[in-house]
Amino acid sequence: MSVLMVINVLIFITLIGYALYLFTYLVYSRVTYIKLGRAADLKEDATRTLNAFWVNVFGQKKLMKDSKSGVMHIVLFYGFLLVQFGAIDLIWKGLKPGSHLPFGAAYPYFLLFQEVVVVAILLAIFYAWYRRNVEKLKRLKRGWKANLVVWLISILMISTLLSEGLEIIWLHADA
């Protein structure tokens, strides 16, 4: 292993460790804030509570009242969940250069799936920008902060597409 690769792996492990520390600290602080409140009787109606959780969190019930923005939010919500599998693959590649997740013949299909999801997120983000800035719906705030979020998500998704494409070019330059 070259010196540059060792430095790369050490920096990568340091950054992952720091990210895990920040995540742990955030979870710990949230748990301590939750403990400040009064205890809830969770046994009272657990079935109703779990059903409401599934319908409102994973079903996005409130957002589906407006079908246009509801579909957009579902694409964003589930798209980001699915893109996290690509992030896990990226972390794995950093820890073990030259390998990838998932192993075997499924990897090209995984990459294609990731690219389709990223393009769907980009389309949903463009639609969000359009609703906010062209349709100018009253309930949506306009300003630099809202547009900054749209731009940052767009940059993140474009960088995901570019990283996958450039990796293919870099690793298969002789083909």
N, C-alpha and C positions, 0 to 999 in steps of 0.2 A: 504494500500500500504506500503510495507516495505521500510526501510530507503535506502537500496541498490537500489531499484527500483526508488525512488525519485531522488537519486544522478544520476542514469543512465539517467532518463528523462531530468534532468537539464543539464547534459553534452551534451546530444543529441540536445536539443533545442539551447544551446549555439553554438554548431558546425554548426547547420543549419543556425542560425542567422548570424554567421561569414561568411559562404559560400554565403548567400544571399547578405551580405554587399560587399564581394569581387566581386560578379557578377554585382551588381549595379554600383560599382566603375568602373569596366571594361567597361560596356556599356556606362557609362557617359564619360569616357575618349575617347572611340572610337567616340562617337557622337561629342565631342568637336573637335577632329581631322578632322572629316568629314566636320564640319562647317568652317574649315580653308580654304577649297577649294572653287572654284567658283561654283556658282549655275548652275545646269544643267536644260535644258528645257525638262522636263519630258513629257510634252504634245505633243511633236513633233511626236513620233511614239511609243506610249505606247504598242500597240498590238505586234509590232515586238520585243520590248524589253522584254515583259513578255514571249513571245514565246521562245526567246533565253534563258531566265532564266530557264524556265521549261525544255527545251531540254538539256542545258549544266549542270545545277545543279542537277536536279532530274533524268534526262535521262543519265547523265554521258557520253555524246556524244564523247568527246575527248578521254576518256579512252577506249571506245569501239572500237577504231581503232585497238587495239591489243586485240583480243577477250579473250585470256587467262587471261591477267591481268585485262581486263575490267570486266569480270565476278567476279573475285576475289575482285575488288574494290567495285562493286555493293553489294556483300555479306557483305563486311565490312561496307559500308556506311549505308545501310538499316538495317543491323544487329545491329549496334550501336544505330540507332534510335529506334528500337524495344526493345533493352535491357533497354532503359531509362524507359519503363513502369515498368520493374522490379525494377528499382531504386526508382520510385515513390511508389511502393508497399513496398519497404524496409523502406522508410521514414515514410510511414503510420504506419508500424509495430512499428517503434521507437516511434511515437507519441501516439499510442494506442496499447500497447502490447496485444497479443492474438487475434487481428483482422487482416484482410488482404484486399487487393483490387485485383481483383474485388470481390464483395460480392457474396455469394451464391454458387450454384453448378458449376459455370464456373471456379472457382479457380483451381481445378486440371488440367483442360485443359490449363489454363493460364500458370501454372508451366511447363507442358509438352512443350508447345510452346516456353517458355523461354529457356528451356534446349536444344531443337532442334536448336534454333537460336544461342545459345552459342556454341554448337558443330560445327555448320556451320562456325561461326567466327573463332573458333580454327583451323578448316581445311583450311580456307582461309589464316590465319596467317602462318600456316605451309607451305602452297604453296608460300606465299610471301617470307618466309625465304629460301625456296628451290630455287626460281627464283633468289634471290639476291646472295646466297652463293654457290649453286651447279651449276646452269646454268651460273652464273656470267655474266649477261647481262651488256653491256658496259654503258648503260644509268643509271643503278642503282649504287648508291654509296655503297661501302662496308666499313665497319668499326664498331667500337664499338658503336657509337651513333645510327646507323641504326638498329643494332642488339639489342640494349637496348630497343628500341621502340617495337620490335617484342616480346622480353621477357616480358616486362611490360604488354603488351596487353594479352599475354598468361597467365601470373600470374593473371591478373584481371578476365579473363574468367574462369580460373580454380577455383579461389576463389568464383566466382558466383555459379558455380556448387556445390562446397563443402558447401557453406552457405545454399543453398536450401536443400541439402541432410542431412546435420547435423541438420538443424532445424526440419526436419521430424523425425529424430532419437530422438532428444531431447524432442520434444513435444509429441511424441507418443511412448515413451519408454515402457509404460505399455501395449501396444497393442500386 
